[in-house]
Amino acid sequence: MNFLDSFAKKHPKAAEWLCKGGLFLIFSYVVTFLKMLLLMFLPDMYRGAVGNAEWLWPNIPVELFGVQFNLAIVGNALEEVNGVVTGGLAFTLANFTAIVLGECVNFPLQRNVTFKSHGPVLPQVLLHGVATIGVFLVMNLFTCVWNPVTNALIANEAVRNTVQSLVTTIVTGGVAMVIIFAVDNKIFAPDFGKKA
């Protein structure tokens, strides 16, 4: 502990960044794990509600690694592998739900513990929400490429679902950490919302 105290006294800004970054990463990984657990069952739950619907925008045909799929910023193509239907509106809703629920846990942890913010909550929630939508759009684009490729390359359903959920969650967590940290660092700053 003497080393940490000495480091903090000599380099207070660096120590503050390390503390914030460390807490941010810990909370982000906890939330990422929560999202992964949700993605293990939410697609099937939504499939029970919406069936095998497909909803894509802008729906551009693409080929990668010999696999043809439709590129979309919003929505996921419906795929059938070995008689099992994946993707589609059910996966899109599951992914969005996991992100929103995760951020409902992440936002108060980051605001109150990591950044110790006392700024105006409503603008912070709205800007954090905009960043979350950005994460969702980036991740939806990733999954509309990733899922068809893994469907074509991994035949075993259990392995494929686990790999898809795990990679989607890890990449979502990484993208979210970069985008959300940049936004949170601004909106949770001590002078945010104060008139100049």
N, C-alpha and C positions, 0 to 999 in steps of 0.2 A: 504494500500500500504506500510505502514511502516513495517509491518510484512514481506512482500515479499522482500523488500529491505534489511531488517535485515537478513533474511534467506539467500539471495543471497550473502551477504557479508561474513557471517559465513560459508556457505557451497557452494562455487562457483561451484564445480563439480556437486553436487546434483541438484543445481538450473539449471545448463545447461542441465542435463539429463531430468529434469522435463519439461523444456521448449521445448526441442527437441521431447520428447515423446508426450507431449500435442499437439504440432503442427502436428506431424506425425499422431496421432490418428484423429485429426480433418480433415486433408486432406484425410486420408484413408476412413473415414466414408462418406465424401462428394463423393469420387470416388465410394465407395460401393453403395451409393444411385443411382448414375448415371448408374452403372452396372445393378442394379435391374430394373431401368426403361427400359434399353435396352433389358433385358431378358423378358420383358412383350410383346414385339412385334417381336423381331428378329427371334425367332424360326419359327413363321408363315411366315415371309418374306423369310427366307431361304427355307422353305418347298415349297413355290411357285417356287423357282428356281431349287432345287435339287429333289423335290418330296419326296417320302417315301423311300429313300435309307437308307440302314443300312451299317455301316462300323465300324468294331471292331477289336482291337488287344490287347491282344492275344486271346480273345474270349474263356474264360474258364467257363463252366457251373457251377453254384453255386446255393444253396438254402438257404434262410434266412427268418425266420418267416413264413415258408410255401410257400414263394414266390420264384419261380425259375427265374433266370436271368443269363445273360452272363457277367462275370467280364472282364473289359477292362481298360487298361491304356489310350488308345486312342480310341475315338469313344463311341457311346451310342447305346444300343439296341433299335430297333424300337418296340414300344408298341402300342396296340390298346385297348382303354378303352371306352366302351359305344359308339363305332363307331368313336371315335376321335383318330387320330394317334398322338403319342408323341414320343420324343426321336429321335433316328436315327442321320444321318449325319446333318440334319437341326439343331438339338439341339447342336451338337458338334460345328458346325460352329458359331452358335449364342453365345455359351459360350466363345469360343476362341475370337470372335470379341469383346464381352463385356470386356474381360480381357485386350486385346491389347489397345482398345480405352481408357479404364480406366487408364492404365499405361501411355498412351500418355499425359494424364492430370496430373497424379500422379508424374511422373518423374521430370518434370520441377518445380513443386511446392516443392517437397522434396529437390531437388538439390539446388534451388535458394533461397527458403524461410526458410525451416526447417534447413538445414545443411549449407547454405550459402557457397557452394562449388565453388572453382575456379580451380578445378583439370581438367585433360584432359577429354573432353566430350566423345570422341569416346570409350575409354575403359569403361567409366562409363555406357554409353548406352548399350554396349555389355554385360557387367556383369549384369546390371539391366535386360536386355532381357533374359539372361540365368535364372535368378531368376524367371522371369515371366513365362518362359516355365516350370520351376519346379512347380510353383503354378498351372499352367494349368493341368499338369499331375496328381498332387495330387487331384485337384478338379474334374478332369474327372473320376478318380477312385471313388471318393465319389458319384458323380452324377449317375454313372452307377449302384450303389447300391441303392441310395436314391430314384431315380425316379421310378424304378419298384416296390419298396416297397410301396411308396405313391400311385402309380397307383392302386395297389391291395387293399389298405386300405381306400382310400378316393374316393367315388363314384362321388361326385359332381365335374364337370369339372372346373368350375370357382374357387371353393375353392381349388381344387387340384393344378391348375396352379399357383394360388397365393401363396399357401404354398410352392410348389416346388421352385418358383422363389425367394421367401423371404428367405427360409432356405439356398438355394444354394448361394444366394448373401451374407448372413451373414457369412456362413462358409467360402466362398471364401475370404471375407474380413478378417476374422480371420487368415486363413492360410497365406494370402498375407501379412498381417501385421507382422507376425512372421518371415517369410522368407525374405520378402523385407526389413524390418527394419534391420535385421542382415546384409544383403548384403549392404544396403545403409550406414549403420554405418561405414563400411569398405571403400567403394568406394568414399564416400564423406568426408572422414577424410582429414584434412589439408595436411598431408604428402603423400596422395595417388598419385602415379605417379611420385614422386620425387626420383631421384637416391640416394642411401644411401652413 
